[in-house]
Amino acid sequence: MQRTVIVIGLVLLVGGLLWPWVSRIPLGRLPGDIIMQKSSFRIYFPLTTMILVSVVLSLILWLLRR
């Protein structure tokens, strides 16, 4: 349990330090992301972004378990 908490903390630390560069990645504006705009509201559903993030996280977790 302690090891898991330390790893999660390190991942959050590295993510925070890399945030200025990570925020420039065009995630959330990929083809396939659904945006519906009307005059009074906007609905945004990042379908392609969610699939891409899921595949990357699954690959990382698979590699860590090997």
C-alpha positions, 0 to 999 in steps of 0.5 A: 500500500505504501509503495502504491501511494508513493508511486501515485504521488510521484506520477502526480508530481511529474504530471504537475511539473510537465503541465506547461508542455502537456497542456499544448497537446491538442487533446480535446480538439481531436476529430471525432470529439462531439461538440453541439452548440446552440445559442444558449448552451454548448455540449462537449463530448470528447469521444475520441480523446477518451478512447485515446487516453484509455488505450494509452493508460491500458498500455501503460498498466499492461507494461507495468504488470509484466 
